[in-house]
Amino acid sequence: MLTISGISVDGDRVLLKARPSTLVCGLRVANDGYYEPVSGPAKTYRLARRATVILMNMSDGPVPARYSVAAFIKLLRATPELNVERDGLDPHFRSFKTISVDHSDGTEITTLSQHYHP
């Protein structure tokens, strides 16, 4: 899991500023568990050119919607005011702060999946 602090498009690449996250849970955690970023500076991650992006479409859902990197870039460019903590990507789940990822190396992401927990 990663906690995103920034997302940008550089040409045909998607760059994420993020920190690894740990699950905080247990008897003393009110309501439910949550993910918290580890301390330290954010690292820069990039989506692989053939990565899969999975977002939760909330218009009739939640239903996972799969995107290629090119389609995800188009979505990001259509939402230039994107705020990863508050606004989200309509009609997708509004919080885009926590994601699960698969890596091909330490910083290249092959699968990015929006974390959804009702």
N, C-alpha and C positions, 0 to 999 in steps of 0.2 A: 504494500500500500504506500502511496505517496500523497503528501498534502501539497497541493499546488499553490504557489504564491504569485505566479504570473504565467501568461501564455502569449506567444507572439508568432507571427508568420514572417519568415525570412525567405523571400523568393518562393520556392516550392517546398520549403521545409517548415515544420511546426516545432517550435522550441518551447520547452516548459521549464520554469524555475520551480523546483520542488525539493522537499525533504522527505526522507523515509518516515513512516509513521508506525506507532505501536498502538495496540488495542488496550484501552483502559477499561477494565470491567471488574466485577466482583460484588460482594455483598454491600460494600460501602459506596457504590456508585449509584446515584439516584437514577431512576427510570430505566436506563439501559447503558450498555457500553458505548464507547465512542473512540475515534482515532485521534491521536495527538502526535504532532510532528516531533521528531527527536531534536535535541538542541544542536546548535551549529548553523553555519550558513547554508543556504539553499544551493543545490547543484543544478547545472543546466543539463536537461535531457532533451533528446530529439526523437521525433517519430521516424521510424524506418520508412523508406519510400513506399514499401508495400505493406505497411502496418494496417491493422484493422482497428477502427475506433467504434466502440459500442456505447451509445447514449440511451438513456431511458426516456422514451417518448411518453409524455404524460397526457396527450390529447385524448387518448382512449386506453389508458393503461394504469399501471406502468407496463410498457412493452419495449423490449430491447430493439433498438434500431442500429443497424450496422452501416458504417461509412468507410469508404476508401479515404486515403489521405487527401486526395484532390477534392473530394466532396466535403470533407471536414474543413479544409482551407476555405472553400467557398462559403460554408456556414460561418466560419470565424470572420471572414471579410464582410459578411452581411451584418455582423454584430460588432462593429468597431468599439462600442462602449462596454464590451464584456467586462463584468466584474466577477471573478471566480467565486467570491463569497456570497454575493447577494442576488445578482440578476440571472445568471444562467443563460441558456440558449433555448428560447422558446421554439417549439412546444416541449422541450426536454425538461427533465427534472431540474429545478432551479438551482440546486447546489452543485457546483462543479468543482468543489474544493478538494474532495478526497476521491482518488482513483486507484484501481488495482491495475497492475501492469505486468507484462511479460517482457523480459529483456533478451536481446541478442548479445549484448555485451553490457558493460557497466552503465552506459548512458544512452544506448539506443533502444527504443521501445518498439516491440513488434505488435503488441496488443495493448490498447488503452481501454479500460472499461470503467465507465462512470459508476461510482459506488452509490447504491441505493439501499437505504434502510428505512422502512416506514416508521 
